[in-house]
């Protein structure tokens, strides 16, 4: 065979592979995976672990699950981020060939590529980026492990779980703390270097999946600036399966907290204990400071120690509800007996600092370019805080941003007067005559591009997910379908009216 013949043959094979990927019946594939996941969840509920193991093996060897795993890792936010091998699966042919490579026999996990991203406190968080094959293999096993994780999960755990969000965790805070007879003391828990310190031996003993594959991921190591480092503890932030196994390790915290005050129902009711957890951030409510300090805190420390973790002494504190506490970017506090949840000062400062940096970095950019950069930031922040007491904060933030934009506009034209600058950069919108907006089309009355204002976001109370709801149990399908429909309806403009004062 000549070189041209070989090249033509390779081109033909790639074309055929691309065709096979593009012609995939995704509704059928997703339905097949969901059917197997429901069977795994049922086996876990019934405690039939041998059955669950057989079904996991069936799922992870199935064509449908391999297709879906590759589809998810090649369509998520990190699809263009390569691992240590520098490869990404961007073409249909590469995706099909990647799917065929997901074989368990002879599989070797490659080291992760270490990168660092900035944290809000100025430090940097390490992330481990797996190569595409390892990423897809993790996604494949996530499909098999998540039904068990959801079946065994704590009722009030909300982080990195399907159909759950930070809004659910905050709404649970309101439910537990808003009443007149609610507990008044809160333990704010902070785990030191959670993802970096999990015990590998605990994972290998308790995570219900193929131990050989799991060990390869845990011990793959990472490459940082050209040097290979061993992984002796922890699970890498950046791995697709890491949040699932981290959640499984922290599940059981609620039971440990309740057991700390005794086994009798009366003692537990008197202690008013509740645990609200989002990934590795959690709070525990209690009837008194002594209960939390002398009983709950030692039990939490013991629970963490078994998993190779420890609490941060500086950040773990016990707070009275009248002083308030920050949780997931929001401040929870009682004012004269009334619970109000507002955006935390750190969250507000983070937004204004980010907006200020964008404005400063676009001193010579066009108004349209500046608005296009600011709008997603403002809109995303306002949408996150739309379920709490945020209306006054939204107006304050809008005012702060307007002041920065006015200075931006004046600096660009130091020789022009106020009226000229106003007419150049600001438009009238009903009763408002100072909206930061570009000029519209010269044809007709079409409006220009307008800066998004946080105050236009309506405040709407979030409906918390039911604690025992399991997306892998068919009995909950109707509930989740109705919940998704209600969310879509609430997201339409004019679909609801907000009233400040709601938590």
HUJOPE-V192329 format. One record per residue. N is the residue number from 1. PSI is psi in degrees with one decimal (NA if undefined). Layout:
{{N/PSI} {N/PSI}}
This chain:
{{1/130.1} {2/168.6} {3/-37.9} {4/-39.1} {5/-41.5} {6/-40.8} {7/-40.9} {8/-39.2} {9/-42.2} {10/-40.7} {11/-41.6} {12/-40.3} {13/-41.7} {14/-39.7} {15/-40.6} {16/-41.9} {17/-42.8} {18/-38.7} {19/-41.4} {20/-40.6} {21/-46.0} {22/-25.2} {23/8.7} {24/140.3} {25/87.5} {26/-40.4} {27/-40.1} {28/-42.1} {29/-47.5} {30/-37.9} {31/-38.8} {32/-42.8} {33/-43.2} {34/-37.7} {35/-45.0} {36/-37.6} {37/-38.6} {38/-36.4} {39/-37.1} {40/-44.6} {41/-40.1} {42/-43.6} {43/-38.0} {44/-41.7} {45/-36.5} {46/-1.9} {47/20.9} {48/79.7} {49/-30.8} {50/-39.4} {51/-43.7} {52/-39.5} {53/-41.5} {54/-41.8} {55/-36.7} {56/-43.1} {57/-41.6} {58/-42.8} {59/-46.5} {60/-11.8} {61/-2.0} {62/147.2} {63/-41.9} {64/-44.7} {65/-38.9} {66/-41.5} {67/-47.0} {68/-37.2} {69/-46.8} {70/-39.8} {71/-41.8} {72/-39.1} {73/-17.6} {74/3.1} {75/0.7} {76/-175.3} {77/-27.6} {78/18.6} {79/-24.4} {80/6.4} {81/112.3} {82/162.4} {83/-154.4} {84/-21.4} {85/-6.6} {86/10.7} {87/144.6} {88/151.5} {89/86.4} {90/-28.0} {91/159.6} {92/-38.4} {93/-42.0} {94/-37.2} {95/-42.3} {96/-45.7} {97/-35.5} {98/-39.6} {99/-42.0} {100/-22.8} {101/-6.0} {102/69.7} {103/139.5} {104/-37.7} {105/124.3} {106/5.3} {107/133.8} {108/130.3} {109/131.8} {110/153.9} {111/156.3} {112/152.6} {113/118.6} {114/125.8} {115/167.9} {116/136.1} {117/144.9} {118/144.0} {119/168.3} {120/-24.5} {121/8.1} {122/-16.4} {123/178.4} {124/139.5} {125/127.4} {126/137.6} {127/141.5} {128/121.2} {129/110.9} {130/160.4} {131/167.8} {132/-37.5} {133/-44.9} {134/-38.4} {135/-43.9} {136/-38.2} {137/-38.0} {138/-41.1} {139/-36.0} {140/-45.5} {141/-24.7} {142/-38.2} {143/-34.7} {144/-26.0} {145/-33.0} {146/-38.5} {147/-36.3} {148/-42.5} {149/-42.5} {150/-34.0} {151/-34.8} {152/-4.3} {153/152.5} {154/143.5} {155/-31.9} {156/38.2} {157/129.4} {158/-9.9} {159/137.1} {160/41.8} {161/141.9} {162/138.9} {163/8.8} {164/157.8} {165/174.7} {166/-32.6} {167/-34.7} {168/-42.0} {169/-43.0} {170/-39.2} {171/-33.7} {172/-36.0} {173/-44.7} {174/-44.5} {175/-41.2} {176/-35.3} {177/-8.4} {178/-23.9} {179/162.2} {180/-32.5} {181/16.5} {182/158.5} {183/148.6} {184/-1.7} {185/142.3} {186/129.7} {187/116.5} {188/113.0} {189/137.8} {190/121.0} {191/126.9} {192/119.0} {193/50.9} {194/-60.0} {195/-22.8} {196/-10.9} {197/2.7} {198/141.5} {199/122.9} {200/-38.4} {201/-34.9} {202/-44.9} {203/-49.7} {204/-25.3} {205/-31.9} {206/-20.1} {207/119.8} {208/77.6} {209/178.0} {210/113.1} {211/-31.9} {212/-46.1} {213/-44.7} {214/-42.4} {215/-39.0} {216/-40.0} {217/-45.7} {218/-32.8} {219/16.2} {220/-27.3} {221/-176.9} {222/156.2} {223/121.5} {224/116.3} {225/43.3} {226/-0.7} {227/134.3} {228/127.6} {229/146.3} {230/157.0} {231/104.5} {232/-13.1} {233/162.6} {234/171.6} {235/132.1} {236/130.1} {237/122.6} {238/-23.9} {239/137.5} {240/-35.6} {241/-10.6} {242/-46.7} {243/-33.2} {244/-48.8} {245/-27.6} {246/-42.1} {247/-42.5} {248/-33.8} {249/-34.6} {250/-13.6} {251/140.1} {252/-9.1} {253/-40.4} {254/-46.3} {255/-39.7} {256/-39.7} {257/-46.0} {258/-35.9} {259/-18.5} {260/-21.4} {261/7.3} {262/174.6} {263/-15.9} {264/141.8} {265/-33.4} {266/-43.1} {267/-40.0} {268/-39.8} {269/-38.7} {270/-32.6} {271/-18.4} {272/46.9} {273/135.0} {274/140.9} {275/129.8} {276/117.6} {277/137.2} {278/102.4} {279/-118.8} {280/6.0} {281/130.8} {282/156.8} {283/149.2} {284/127.0} {285/152.5} {286/162.4} {287/-25.6} {288/163.8} {289/-36.9} {290/-41.3} {291/-44.7} {292/-39.0} {293/-39.4} {294/-23.5} {295/-51.9} {296/-48.1} {297/-45.0} {298/-37.5} {299/-38.3} {300/-41.6} {301/-41.6} {302/-41.9} {303/-43.6} {304/-39.7} {305/-37.2} {306/-28.8} {307/8.0} {308/14.4} {309/163.3} {310/153.6} {311/147.3} {312/121.4} {313/-33.2} {314/-36.2} {315/-13.1} {316/120.3} {317/161.0} {318/125.5} {319/143.9} {320/145.0} {321/-23.9} {322/-24.9} {323/-26.9} {324/164.7} {325/154.6} {326/136.1} {327/119.2} {328/39.2} {329/9.5} {330/149.6} {331/125.5} {332/120.1} {333/148.4} {334/129.8} {335/109.3} {336/42.0} {337/-5.4} {338/126.0} {339/125.6} {340/134.6} {341/121.0} {342/163.1} {343/134.5} {344/149.9} {345/-36.6} {346/-38.5} {347/-41.4} {348/-44.7} {349/-38.4} {350/-42.4} {351/-49.9} {352/-35.3} {353/-40.9} {354/-42.7} {355/-43.4} {356/-39.7} {357/-38.3} {358/-45.3} {359/-44.4} {360/-36.7} {361/-5.5} {362/39.9} {363/-32.9} {364/5.5} {365/164.4} {366/160.0} {367/-40.6} {368/-43.3} {369/-39.7} {370/-44.9} {371/-40.4} {372/-28.1} {373/-35.9} {374/-37.9} {375/-47.5} {376/-34.0} {377/-48.0} {378/-45.1} {379/-45.6} {380/-42.1} {381/-43.8} {382/-39.5} {383/-37.0} {384/-38.2} {385/13.4} {386/-9.1} {387/2.6} {388/-169.1} {389/87.4} {390/-5.9} {391/-47.8} {392/-38.3} {393/-41.7} {394/-45.4} {395/-40.1} {396/-41.5} {397/-43.5} {398/-40.8} {399/-42.2} {400/-44.4} {401/-39.8} {402/-42.8} {403/-41.4} {404/-39.1} {405/-34.0} {406/-42.8} {407/-38.4} {408/-44.4} {409/-40.9} {410/-37.5} {411/-29.8} {412/-23.9} {413/70.5} {414/-18.6} {415/-2.4} {416/153.9} {417/171.9} {418/-43.9} {419/-41.4} {420/-45.0} {421/-41.7} {422/-46.8} {423/-25.8} {424/-36.9} {425/-11.3} {426/146.6} {427/167.8} {428/133.2} {429/93.4} {430/-120.3} {431/-10.2} {432/128.7} {433/9.9} {434/35.5} {435/129.9} {436/107.8} {437/143.3} {438/163.7} {439/141.6} {440/-178.2} {441/145.7} {442/-17.1} {443/117.8} {444/-161.1} {445/22.7} {446/140.0} {447/162.1} {448/-167.6} {449/126.2} {450/142.4} {451/133.9} {452/134.9} {453/128.9} {454/-32.7} {455/-13.4} {456/-10.0} {457/124.8} {458/144.0} {459/125.8} {460/128.0} {461/132.2} {462/138.0} {463/114.4} {464/144.3} {465/148.1} {466/140.6} {467/-37.4} {468/3.9} {469/129.6} {470/113.0} {471/-10.0} {472/3.9} {473/115.9} {474/-23.0} {475/-21.2} {476/3.0} {477/-43.6} {478/-41.4} {479/-47.1} {480/-35.4} {481/-42.5} {482/-38.3} {483/-41.8} {484/-39.7} {485/-42.8} {486/-37.3} {487/-42.0} {488/-39.8} {489/-40.2} {490/-25.6} {491/-11.3} {492/143.1} {493/132.4} {494/6.0} {495/-18.0} {496/160.7} {497/138.4} {498/151.9} {499/122.4} {500/150.7} {501/-19.2} {502/140.3} {503/NA}}
